[in-house]
Amino acid sequence: MYRPKNKKKDNLTDEERQQQEISRIKLPRGNQTLGLLEQRLGGSRMRVRCLDGKTRICRIPGRLKRRLWVRENDIVIVEPWEYSGDEKGDLMYKYTPTQVKWLKNKGYLKKMEEADEF
C-alpha cells in the first residue's frame, strides 16, 4: 500500500485534539482587536462590533477570501485600517466555538458580555 512520506499517523483522541487546538489560540496583536460579526452586507463586507467600542465596516482581504467563511455572531480578529481606522478594518481570523469558549473562560470577552449579552 502506498503511503505519502509527509503524512504522519494521527493517534490522538478527540479530547487530545481539542486540547492541542486550545493551546495554540491566536490572540490579537498590536492594534488588532476582537469583534462580534453583527451583519453581513455583501461583497465580502460586514458590520463588526469591536471590543474597543466602535462598530466597523470590515472586509475579508483577498488572500483570505477563499479560506475565511464567516456567519453572523462569529467572534473574529479585526485589524483597523491605517486611515479611517475608526470606521473600517480587515477581518484577519475567525474563532471556532471551542476557542470562543476558551476566550470566555479566560476573560478576553468580558467587555463584550458587559456591553450586550449575545
PEKARA-V949428 format. One record per backbone hydrogen bond with DSSP energy under -0.5 kcal/mol. NH is the residue of the N-H (numbers start at 1). CO is the residue of the C=O. E is the energy in kcal/mol with one decimal. If there is no record, write none. Layout:
NH/CO/E
NH/CO/E
//
This chain:
7/4/-0.8
8/6/-0.5
11/9/-0.8
17/13/-2.2
18/14/-2.2
19/15/-2.2
20/16/-2.2
21/17/-2.1
22/18/-2.6
23/19/-1.9
24/21/-1.0
25/22/-1.1
32/29/-2.4
33/78/-2.5
35/76/-2.3
36/49/-2.8
37/35/-0.5
37/74/-2.6
38/36/-0.6
38/47/-2.4
39/47/-1.6
41/45/-2.3
42/45/-1.1
45/42/-0.8
46/58/-2.6
47/39/-3.3
48/46/-0.5
48/56/-2.9
49/36/-2.7
50/48/-0.7
50/54/-2.8
51/34/-2.6
53/50/-1.5
56/48/-2.7
56/54/-0.6
57/87/-3.2
58/46/-3.3
58/56/-0.7
59/89/-1.7
60/44/-1.4
61/59/-0.6
61/91/-0.6
64/61/-1.7
65/61/-0.8
65/62/-0.6
67/64/-0.7
68/64/-2.7
69/67/-0.8
70/68/-0.5
73/37/-3.3
74/71/-1.3
76/35/-2.6
76/74/-0.5
77/93/-2.3
78/33/-3.4
78/76/-0.5
79/90/-2.9
80/31/-0.5
80/78/-0.6
81/88/-1.7
87/84/-1.0
88/84/-2.1
89/57/-1.5
90/79/-2.4
91/59/-2.6
92/77/-2.9
92/90/-0.5
93/77/-0.9
95/75/-2.5
100/96/-2.3
101/97/-2.0
102/98/-1.8
103/99/-2.4
104/100/-2.3
105/101/-2.2
106/102/-2.1
107/103/-0.7
107/104/-0.7
108/103/-2.1
109/103/-0.7
110/107/-0.9
113/109/-1.9
114/110/-2.4
115/111/-2.2
116/112/-1.9
//
